Amino acid sequence: VPDMSGREIVLSLSRLNRIREIDLLSNTVTVEAGVILQTLQEAADAADRLFPLSLAAQGSCQIGGNLSSNAGGTGVLAYGNARELCLGVEVVLPTGEVFD
């Protein structure tokens, strides 16, 4: 991601890898950006739900990257792109301010 000076920044979100909540009543899941897509799919399956985003890299790609690139995958025609599966995001800015 280029910063204001044109330099590239590499950001690892691998430690933000928790699935915070699976709400069975509203059919929603709250996850951190570093959750591996396959882990999310398996957690949804264990809760008798479907997380429809499916990619060849699902064993290594992270949900934050899927959202930022608006990944499509094999079920895109039936379920939509990654951003269409997202109800919202919460971001902590460098100043510590929380934006959602």
Secondary structure, DSSP 8 states (H G I E B T S, - for coil): -B-TTS-B-----TT---EEEEETTTTEEEE-TT-BHHHHHHHHHHTT-------TTTTT-BHHHHHHHT---TTHHHH--GGGG-----EE-TTS-EE-
